[in-house]
Amino acid sequence: MSRLREAYRKAIKNVREQRLALPIEFHYDESEYVGERWHFILRDLKGFGQFQGESKRYRGF
């Protein structure tokens, strides 16, 4: 979980510093012994509601 949290925080930092538009994809690599790469999408709640075709609130998730 700590590696995922670190990748998540790094993605947020990049979005803020580079003023990127959401959604963006990010990933992190599991340990070298496992050899897996996990992919995620960082979205804002407003954009996610539009993606689903309806407006959502935080508690709706």
Phi, psi and omega per residue, in radians:
M1 nan -0.562 -3.104
S2 -1.170 -0.625 3.108
R3 -1.190 -0.678 3.083
L4 -1.126 -0.776 3.120
R5 -1.055 -0.712 3.125
E6 -1.134 -0.745 3.105
A7 -1.129 -0.696 3.113
Y8 -1.087 -0.834 3.141
R9 -1.134 -0.626 3.095
K10 -1.152 -0.699 3.107
A11 -1.107 -0.763 3.111
I12 -1.101 -0.741 3.123
K13 -1.057 -0.767 3.115
N14 -1.094 -0.712 3.115
V15 -1.074 -0.785 -3.110
R16 -1.201 -0.777 -3.091
E17 -1.207 -0.694 -3.073
Q18 -1.692 -0.004 3.138
R19 0.912 0.887 -3.136
L20 -1.406 2.617 3.080
A21 -1.496 2.398 3.088
L22 -1.504 2.661 0.084
P23 -1.452 2.664 3.031
I24 -2.262 2.708 3.077
E25 -1.721 2.525 3.010
F26 -2.507 2.900 -3.123
H27 -2.564 2.882 2.927
Y28 -2.503 2.627 -3.118
D29 -1.668 2.255 3.034
E30 -1.186 3.007 -3.044
S31 -0.907 2.743 -3.103
E32 -1.108 -0.371 3.141
Y33 -1.335 -0.598 3.133
V34 -1.426 -0.730 3.080
G35 1.255 0.557 3.124
E36 -1.877 2.590 3.034
R37 -2.083 2.185 -3.130
W38 -1.794 2.292 -3.104
H39 -1.933 2.444 -3.122
F40 -2.427 2.857 3.046
I41 -2.140 2.206 3.088
L42 -1.659 2.039 -3.102
R43 -2.131 2.736 2.936
D44 -1.617 2.686 -3.073
L45 -1.132 -0.655 -3.140
K46 -1.133 -0.775 3.124
G47 -1.168 -0.591 3.130
F48 -1.166 -0.694 3.090
G49 -1.092 -0.691 3.102
Q50 -1.179 -0.618 3.120
F51 -1.111 -0.631 -3.127
Q52 -1.475 -0.127 3.086
G53 1.541 0.199 3.092
E54 -2.656 2.782 3.121
S55 -1.449 2.414 -3.123
K56 -2.179 2.701 2.991
R57 -1.950 2.870 -3.091
Y58 -0.965 -0.773 -3.103
R59 -1.184 -0.289 3.115
G60 -1.259 -0.246 -3.139
F61 -1.623 nan nan
